[in-house]
Amino acid sequence: MKAKYQIFKIKGKKFVVKLDYNELINDYEYHMYIRHLIMPQQAIAAYFAKTYETYNAQYDRYEVYSKKYDITVYYTYLKEEDILLITAFKGGKYE
């Protein structure tokens, strides 16, 4: 599977977002949008407005829930505190 990444720099942080190749449209789309209809900008807003955050050792990721946006974000750190947004979706276990 072909994949690309896009970088967003917001409030002094660098967010890395995966794009998947969509053969139906012959172009790249955000992984989290294809899967859950969440745009990276929404996930980043939820990250900054987090209500709860926990570390999931089983999957080596952080899980954040924003009550304000009703969005859960999964992320991990890359080198030098860059954040890889794994995925995001509406709702969550903390609602």
A tleap script that builds the chain and sets N, CA, C and O, in Angstrom:
source leaprc.protein.ff14SB
mol = sequence {
  NMET LYS ALA LYS TYR GLN ILE PHE LYS ILE
  LYS GLY LYS LYS PHE VAL VAL LYS LEU ASP
  TYR ASN GLU LEU ILE ASN ASP TYR GLU TYR
  HIE MET TYR ILE ARG HIE LEU ILE MET PRO
  GLN GLN ALA ILE ALA ALA TYR PHE ALA LYS
  THR TYR GLU THR TYR ASN ALA GLN TYR ASP
  ARG TYR GLU VAL TYR SER LYS LYS TYR ASP
  ILE THR VAL TYR TYR THR TYR LEU LYS GLU
  GLU ASP ILE LEU LEU ILE THR ALA PHE LYS
  GLY GLY LYS TYR CGLU
}
set mol.1.N position { 0.844 -1.172 0.000 }
set mol.1.CA position { 0.000 0.000 0.000 }
set mol.1.C position { 0.892 1.239 0.000 }
set mol.1.O position { 1.852 1.325 0.766 }
set mol.2.N position { 0.569 2.183 -0.856 }
set mol.2.CA position { 1.309 3.435 -0.903 }
set mol.2.C position { 0.832 4.336 0.234 }
set mol.2.O position { -0.361 4.388 0.536 }
set mol.3.N position { 1.760 5.036 0.856 }
set mol.3.CA position { 1.389 5.973 1.916 }
set mol.3.C position { 2.295 7.190 1.863 }
set mol.3.O position { 3.453 7.105 1.454 }
set mol.4.N position { 1.755 8.313 2.279 }
set mol.4.CA position { 2.484 9.564 2.406 }
set mol.4.C position { 2.146 10.141 3.773 }
set mol.4.O position { 1.252 9.656 4.467 }
set mol.5.N position { 2.865 11.165 4.137 }
set mol.5.CA position { 2.604 11.839 5.404 }
set mol.5.C position { 2.570 13.343 5.172 }
set mol.5.O position { 3.289 13.867 4.321 }
set mol.6.N position { 1.735 14.027 5.931 }
set mol.6.CA position { 1.656 15.477 5.860 }
set mol.6.C position { 1.962 16.022 7.255 }
set mol.6.O position { 1.606 15.412 8.264 }
set mol.7.N position { 2.617 17.162 7.296 }
set mol.7.CA position { 3.001 17.771 8.564 }
set mol.7.C position { 2.206 19.049 8.787 }
set mol.7.O position { 2.042 19.871 7.885 }
set mol.8.N position { 1.718 19.191 10.015 }
set mol.8.CA position { 1.039 20.408 10.457 }
set mol.8.C position { 1.840 20.958 11.624 }
set mol.8.O position { 2.141 20.221 12.564 }
set mol.9.N position { 2.192 22.239 11.584 }
set mol.9.CA position { 2.896 22.885 12.686 }
set mol.9.C position { 1.936 23.869 13.337 }
set mol.9.O position { 1.520 24.854 12.727 }
set mol.10.N position { 1.595 23.581 14.589 }
set mol.10.CA position { 0.615 24.385 15.306 }
set mol.10.C position { 1.074 24.548 16.755 }
set mol.10.O position { 1.431 23.574 17.418 }
set mol.11.N position { 1.058 25.772 17.230 }
set mol.11.CA position { 1.409 26.098 18.624 }
set mol.11.C position { 2.734 25.484 19.053 }
set mol.11.O position { 2.847 24.961 20.162 }
set mol.12.N position { 3.727 25.543 18.191 }
set mol.12.CA position { 5.047 25.052 18.525 }
set mol.12.C position { 5.208 23.543 18.482 }
set mol.12.O position { 6.264 23.025 18.845 }
set mol.13.N position { 4.186 22.832 18.048 }
set mol.13.CA position { 4.260 21.378 17.933 }
set mol.13.C position { 4.146 20.968 16.479 }
set mol.13.O position { 3.488 21.633 15.679 }
set mol.14.N position { 4.795 19.862 16.147 }
set mol.14.CA position { 4.709 19.323 14.793 }
set mol.14.C position { 3.888 18.043 14.843 }
set mol.14.O position { 4.226 17.101 15.560 }
set mol.15.N position { 2.800 18.020 14.067 }
set mol.15.CA position { 1.919 16.859 13.979 }
set mol.15.C position { 2.119 16.196 12.619 }
set mol.15.O position { 2.090 16.864 11.586 }
set mol.16.N position { 2.319 14.893 12.623 }
set mol.16.CA position { 2.504 14.116 11.402 }
set mol.16.C position { 1.250 13.276 11.193 }
set mol.16.O position { 0.803 12.569 12.097 }
set mol.17.N position { 0.689 13.363 9.990 }
set mol.17.CA position { -0.572 12.688 9.677 }
set mol.17.C position { -0.384 11.803 8.448 }
set mol.17.O position { 0.171 12.236 7.437 }
set mol.18.N position { -0.847 10.575 8.546 }
set mol.18.CA position { -0.724 9.625 7.442 }
set mol.18.C position { -1.806 9.849 6.392 }
set mol.18.O position { -2.966 10.111 6.711 }
set mol.19.N position { -1.391 9.738 5.125 }
set mol.19.CA position { -2.326 9.747 4.006 }
set mol.19.C position { -2.252 8.383 3.331 }
set mol.19.O position { -1.161 7.848 3.140 }
set mol.20.N position { -3.380 7.826 2.973 }
set mol.20.CA position { -3.445 6.556 2.251 }
set mol.20.C position { -3.827 6.817 0.805 }
set mol.20.O position { -4.586 7.738 0.501 }
set mol.21.N position { -3.292 5.996 -0.070 }
set mol.21.CA position { -3.636 6.114 -1.484 }
set mol.21.C position { -4.994 5.460 -1.724 }
set mol.21.O position { -5.208 4.301 -1.367 }
set mol.22.N position { -5.896 6.208 -2.325 }
set mol.22.CA position { -7.229 5.718 -2.629 }
set mol.22.C position { -7.288 5.430 -4.129 }
set mol.22.O position { -7.313 6.354 -4.942 }
set mol.23.N position { -7.310 4.161 -4.489 }
set mol.23.CA position { -7.304 3.778 -5.903 }
set mol.23.C position { -8.573 4.177 -6.634 }
set mol.23.O position { -8.560 4.316 -7.857 }
set mol.24.N position { -9.663 4.364 -5.914 }
set mol.24.CA position { -10.915 4.764 -6.560 }
set mol.24.C position { -10.835 6.173 -7.139 }
set mol.24.O position { -11.425 6.461 -8.180 }
set mol.25.N position { -10.110 7.035 -6.463 }
set mol.25.CA position { -10.006 8.412 -6.945 }
set mol.25.C position { -8.601 8.738 -7.445 }
set mol.25.O position { -8.345 9.861 -7.880 }
set mol.26.N position { -7.689 7.767 -7.387 }
set mol.26.CA position { -6.304 7.949 -7.820 }
set mol.26.C position { -5.626 9.148 -7.145 }
set mol.26.O position { -4.963 9.960 -7.791 }
set mol.27.N position { -5.813 9.229 -5.841 }
set mol.27.CA position { -5.218 10.325 -5.088 }
set mol.27.C position { -5.086 9.903 -3.625 }
set mol.27.O position { -5.582 8.850 -3.224 }
set mol.28.N position { -4.413 10.736 -2.839 }
set mol.28.CA position { -4.219 10.464 -1.416 }
set mol.28.C position { -5.279 11.178 -0.585 }
set mol.28.O position { -5.698 12.292 -0.899 }
set mol.29.N position { -5.694 10.514 0.472 }
set mol.29.CA position { -6.638 11.088 1.425 }
set mol.29.C position { -6.143 10.782 2.832 }
set mol.29.O position { -5.395 9.827 3.042 }
set mol.30.N position { -6.562 11.593 3.788 }
set mol.30.CA position { -6.160 11.362 5.172 }
set mol.30.C position { -6.687 10.029 5.674 }
set mol.30.O position { -7.869 9.719 5.526 }
set mol.31.N position { -5.803 9.248 6.266 }
set mol.31.CA position { -6.165 7.945 6.821 }
set mol.31.C position { -7.350 8.072 7.796 }
set mol.31.O position { -8.309 7.304 7.714 }
set mol.32.N position { -7.277 9.041 8.716 }
set mol.32.CA position { -8.331 9.176 9.729 }
set mol.32.C position { -9.647 9.640 9.105 }
set mol.32.O position { -10.719 9.364 9.645 }
set mol.33.N position { -9.573 10.337 7.979 }
set mol.33.CA position { -10.815 10.744 7.311 }
set mol.33.C position { -11.451 9.547 6.603 }
set mol.33.O position { -12.664 9.350 6.674 }
set mol.34.N position { -10.633 8.758 5.926 }
set mol.34.CA position { -11.154 7.570 5.230 }
set mol.34.C position { -11.823 6.632 6.226 }
set mol.34.O position { -12.898 6.096 5.955 }
set mol.35.N position { -11.190 6.434 7.376 }
set mol.35.CA position { -11.687 5.486 8.368 }
set mol.35.C position { -12.819 6.029 9.235 }
set mol.35.O position { -13.772 5.312 9.536 }
set mol.36.N position { -12.712 7.313 9.641 }
set mol.36.CA position { -13.616 7.821 10.683 }
set mol.36.C position { -14.234 9.188 10.394 }
set mol.36.O position { -14.916 9.746 11.253 }
set mol.37.N position { -14.008 9.732 9.208 }
set mol.37.CA position { -14.551 11.032 8.800 }
set mol.37.C position { -14.116 12.176 9.711 }
set mol.37.O position { -14.876 13.113 9.958 }
set mol.38.N position { -12.869 12.084 10.212 }
set mol.38.CA position { -12.282 13.150 11.029 }
set mol.38.C position { -11.099 13.738 10.261 }
set mol.38.O position { -10.222 13.010 9.795 }
set mol.39.N position { -11.089 15.047 10.138 }
set mol.39.CA position { -9.984 15.737 9.477 }
set mol.39.C position { -8.860 15.973 10.499 }
set mol.39.O position { -9.130 16.079 11.696 }
set mol.40.N position { -7.609 16.055 10.039 }
set mol.40.CA position { -6.502 16.293 10.963 }
set mol.40.C position { -6.681 17.552 11.817 }
set mol.40.O position { -6.315 17.561 12.992 }
set mol.41.N position { -7.235 18.598 11.237 }
set mol.41.CA position { -7.438 19.829 11.988 }
set mol.41.C position { -8.375 19.603 13.179 }
set mol.41.O position { -8.194 20.205 14.237 }
set mol.42.N position { -9.376 18.734 13.005 }
set mol.42.CA position { -10.280 18.407 14.105 }
set mol.42.C position { -9.545 17.610 15.186 }
set mol.42.O position { -9.733 17.852 16.379 }
set mol.43.N position { -8.717 16.667 14.764 }
set mol.43.CA position { -7.942 15.861 15.712 }
set mol.43.C position { -6.967 16.736 16.493 }
set mol.43.O position { -6.797 16.549 17.698 }
set mol.44.N position { -6.335 17.675 15.828 }
set mol.44.CA position { -5.388 18.565 16.494 }
set mol.44.C position { -6.118 19.474 17.486 }
set mol.44.O position { -5.634 19.700 18.595 }
set mol.45.N position { -7.271 19.990 17.090 }
set mol.45.CA position { -8.067 20.817 18.014 }
set mol.45.C position { -8.456 19.999 19.244 }
set mol.45.O position { -8.403 20.508 20.364 }
set mol.46.N position { -8.845 18.741 19.048 }
set mol.46.CA position { -9.205 17.867 20.172 }
set mol.46.C position { -7.998 17.603 21.062 }
set mol.46.O position { -8.129 17.553 22.285 }
set mol.47.N position { -6.818 17.432 20.457 }
set mol.47.CA position { -5.589 17.219 21.223 }
set mol.47.C position { -5.351 18.393 22.182 }
set mol.47.O position { -5.038 18.184 23.354 }
set mol.48.N position { -5.498 19.609 21.688 }
set mol.48.CA position { -5.253 20.785 22.517 }
set mol.48.C position { -6.378 21.038 23.530 }
set mol.48.O position { -6.159 21.716 24.534 }
set mol.49.N position { -7.562 20.507 23.280 }
set mol.49.CA position { -8.703 20.693 24.188 }
set mol.49.C position { -9.004 19.401 24.942 }
set mol.49.O position { -10.158 19.136 25.282 }
set mol.50.N position { -7.983 18.602 25.204 }
set mol.50.CA position { -8.201 17.294 25.827 }
set mol.50.C position { -8.788 17.417 27.224 }
set mol.50.O position { -8.416 18.287 28.012 }
set mol.51.N position { -9.709 16.521 27.495 }
set mol.51.CA position { -10.334 16.410 28.804 }
set mol.51.C position { -9.649 15.305 29.599 }
set mol.51.O position { -9.409 15.454 30.797 }
set mol.52.N position { -9.338 14.205 28.936 }
set mol.52.CA position { -8.666 13.063 29.545 }
set mol.52.C position { -7.527 12.613 28.648 }
set mol.52.O position { -7.583 12.748 27.426 }
set mol.53.N position { -6.490 12.074 29.281 }
set mol.53.CA position { -5.388 11.488 28.523 }
set mol.53.C position { -4.830 10.316 29.317 }
set mol.53.O position { -4.680 10.386 30.537 }
set mol.54.N position { -4.526 9.241 28.603 }
set mol.54.CA position { -3.938 8.071 29.234 }
set mol.54.C position { -2.930 7.449 28.278 }
set mol.54.O position { -3.002 7.645 27.065 }
set mol.55.N position { -2.000 6.703 28.837 }
set mol.55.CA position { -1.038 5.977 28.021 }
set mol.55.C position { -1.467 4.520 27.970 }
set mol.55.O position { -1.713 3.909 29.010 }
set mol.56.N position { -1.558 3.958 26.767 }
set mol.56.CA position { -1.926 2.563 26.574 }
set mol.56.C position { -0.650 1.779 26.282 }
set mol.56.O position { -0.160 1.767 25.153 }
set mol.57.N position { -0.118 1.122 27.320 }
set mol.57.CA position { 1.152 0.398 27.184 }
set mol.57.C position { 1.037 -0.785 26.228 }
set mol.57.O position { 2.007 -1.132 25.554 }
set mol.58.N position { -0.126 -1.399 26.163 }
set mol.58.CA position { -0.311 -2.544 25.268 }
set mol.58.C position { -0.053 -2.165 23.822 }
set mol.58.O position { 0.537 -2.941 23.070 }
set mol.59.N position { -0.496 -0.964 23.423 }
set mol.59.CA position { -0.340 -0.513 22.032 }
set mol.59.C position { 0.714 0.584 21.878 }
set mol.59.O position { 0.909 1.102 20.779 }
set mol.60.N position { 1.396 0.940 22.972 }
set mol.60.CA position { 2.440 1.961 22.956 }
set mol.60.C position { 1.950 3.259 22.310 }
set mol.60.O position { 2.556 3.774 21.371 }
set mol.61.N position { 0.833 3.775 22.844 }
set mol.61.CA position { 0.258 5.004 22.313 }
set mol.61.C position { -0.445 5.760 23.435 }
set mol.61.O position { -0.767 5.202 24.484 }
set mol.62.N position { -0.670 7.027 23.182 }
set mol.62.CA position { -1.461 7.857 24.086 }
set mol.62.C position { -2.874 7.941 23.522 }
set mol.62.O position { -3.083 7.950 22.308 }
set mol.63.N position { -3.831 8.002 24.432 }
set mol.63.CA position { -5.236 8.099 24.034 }
set mol.63.C position { -5.827 9.320 24.735 }
set mol.63.O position { -5.806 9.423 25.961 }
set mol.64.N position { -6.346 10.229 23.940 }
set mol.64.CA position { -6.862 11.501 24.425 }
set mol.64.C position { -8.337 11.590 24.066 }
set mol.64.O position { -8.745 11.186 22.977 }
set mol.65.N position { -9.132 12.122 24.988 }
set mol.65.CA position { -10.535 12.400 24.679 }
set mol.65.C position { -10.807 13.872 24.953 }
set mol.65.O position { -10.418 14.400 25.994 }
set mol.66.N position { -11.472 14.525 24.019 }
set mol.66.CA position { -11.892 15.912 24.178 }
set mol.66.C position { -13.408 15.961 24.289 }
set mol.66.O position { -14.126 15.690 23.326 }
set mol.67.N position { -13.881 16.311 25.474 }
set mol.67.CA position { -15.327 16.440 25.671 }
set mol.67.C position { -15.878 17.586 24.815 }
set mol.67.O position { -16.995 17.502 24.305 }
set mol.68.N position { -15.091 18.652 24.663 }
set mol.68.CA position { -15.524 19.811 23.873 }
set mol.68.C position { -15.866 19.416 22.439 }
set mol.68.O position { -16.865 19.883 21.891 }
set mol.69.N position { -15.048 18.559 21.826 }
set mol.69.CA position { -15.264 18.155 20.437 }
set mol.69.C position { -15.850 16.757 20.302 }
set mol.69.O position { -16.213 16.345 19.201 }
set mol.70.N position { -15.947 16.022 21.408 }
set mol.70.CA position { -16.409 14.632 21.408 }
set mol.70.C position { -15.591 13.795 20.417 }
set mol.70.O position { -16.132 13.056 19.594 }
set mol.71.N position { -14.278 13.941 20.531 }
set mol.71.CA position { -13.348 13.223 19.651 }
set mol.71.C position { -12.279 12.541 20.500 }
set mol.71.O position { -11.756 13.131 21.446 }
set mol.72.N position { -11.963 11.304 20.158 }
set mol.72.CA position { -10.846 10.574 20.741 }
set mol.72.C position { -9.712 10.566 19.730 }
set mol.72.O position { -9.932 10.352 18.538 }
set mol.73.N position { -8.498 10.800 20.216 }
set mol.73.CA position { -7.305 10.835 19.365 }
set mol.73.C position { -6.292 9.838 19.908 }
set mol.73.O position { -6.014 9.812 21.107 }
set mol.74.N position { -5.743 9.016 19.016 }
set mol.74.CA position { -4.638 8.129 19.366 }
set mol.74.C position { -3.379 8.719 18.744 }
set mol.74.O position { -3.364 9.070 17.564 }
set mol.75.N position { -2.313 8.825 19.555 }
set mol.75.CA position { -1.066 9.361 19.018 }
set mol.75.C position { 0.131 8.744 19.722 }
set mol.75.O position { 0.001 8.112 20.771 }
set mol.76.N position { 1.285 8.938 19.132 }
set mol.76.CA position { 2.550 8.541 19.727 }
set mol.76.C position { 3.583 9.609 19.389 }
set mol.76.O position { 3.366 10.447 18.513 }
set mol.77.N position { 4.699 9.567 20.090 }
set mol.77.CA position { 5.761 10.534 19.823 }
set mol.77.C position { 6.771 9.959 18.848 }
set mol.77.O position { 7.124 8.781 18.912 }
set mol.78.N position { 7.225 10.813 17.947 }
set mol.78.CA position { 8.328 10.499 17.064 }
set mol.78.C position { 9.554 11.216 17.634 }
set mol.78.O position { 9.505 11.724 18.754 }
set mol.79.N position { 10.623 11.262 16.894 }
set mol.79.CA position { 11.827 11.944 17.382 }
set mol.79.C position { 11.545 13.394 17.765 }
set mol.79.O position { 10.709 14.068 17.163 }
set mol.80.N position { 12.260 13.846 18.773 }
set mol.80.CA position { 12.208 15.247 19.201 }
set mol.80.C position { 10.799 15.761 19.474 }
set mol.80.O position { 10.480 16.904 19.147 }
set mol.81.N position { 9.969 14.938 20.060 }
set mol.81.CA position { 8.631 15.368 20.478 }
set mol.81.C position { 7.648 15.624 19.335 }
set mol.81.O position { 6.574 16.177 19.572 }
set mol.82.N position { 7.985 15.241 18.109 }
set mol.82.CA position { 7.011 15.317 17.020 }
set mol.82.C position { 5.915 14.308 17.321 }
set mol.82.O position { 6.183 13.235 17.861 }
set mol.83.N position { 4.697 14.651 16.977 }
set mol.83.CA position { 3.554 13.810 17.306 }
set mol.83.C position { 3.009 13.150 16.042 }
set mol.83.O position { 2.652 13.830 15.080 }
set mol.84.N position { 2.947 11.826 16.055 }
set mol.84.CA position { 2.317 11.077 14.975 }
set mol.84.C position { 0.873 10.832 15.388 }
set mol.84.O position { 0.605 10.109 16.347 }
set mol.85.N position { -0.061 11.443 14.650 }
set mol.85.CA position { -1.479 11.199 14.908 }
set mol.85.C position { -1.845 9.877 14.247 }
set mol.85.O position { -1.890 9.780 13.021 }
set mol.86.N position { -2.103 8.873 15.053 }
set mol.86.CA position { -2.398 7.538 14.535 }
set mol.86.C position { -3.789 7.516 13.911 }
set mol.86.O position { -3.964 7.098 12.767 }
set mol.87.N position { -4.765 7.967 14.674 }
set mol.87.CA position { -6.130 8.067 14.162 }
set mol.87.C position { -6.954 8.897 15.131 }
set mol.87.O position { -6.495 9.238 16.221 }
set mol.88.N position { -8.166 9.216 14.724 }
set mol.88.CA position { -9.108 9.948 15.571 }
set mol.88.C position { -10.513 9.547 15.153 }
set mol.88.O position { -10.764 9.219 13.994 }
set mol.89.N position { -11.423 9.579 16.119 }
set mol.89.CA position { -12.804 9.191 15.831 }
set mol.89.C position { -13.746 9.881 16.792 }
set mol.89.O position { -13.336 10.323 17.865 }
set mol.90.N position { -15.017 9.975 16.408 }
set mol.90.CA position { -16.055 10.593 17.238 }
set mol.90.C position { -16.346 9.715 18.441 }
set mol.90.O position { -16.335 8.488 18.351 }
set mol.91.N position { -16.607 10.361 19.564 }
set mol.91.CA position { -16.951 9.635 20.780 }
set mol.91.C position { -15.725 9.075 21.462 }
set mol.91.O position { -14.593 9.409 21.114 }
set mol.92.N position { -15.964 8.221 22.436 }
set mol.92.CA position { -14.846 7.603 23.127 }
set mol.92.C position { -15.278 6.971 24.424 }
set mol.92.O position { -16.430 7.103 24.839 }
set mol.93.N position { -14.366 6.293 25.058 }
set mol.93.CA position { -14.684 5.561 26.273 }
set mol.93.C position { -14.826 6.477 27.484 }
set mol.93.O position { -15.242 6.023 28.550 }
set mol.94.N position { -14.491 7.752 27.340 }
set mol.94.CA position { -14.552 8.683 28.466 }
set mol.94.C position { -15.789 9.553 28.465 }
set mol.94.O position { -15.938 10.398 29.348 }
set mol.95.N position { -16.682 9.377 27.503 }
set mol.95.CA position { -17.839 10.256 27.359 }
set mol.95.C position { -18.668 10.285 28.638 }
set mol.95.O position { -19.685 10.977 28.699 }
savepdb mol mol.pdb
quit
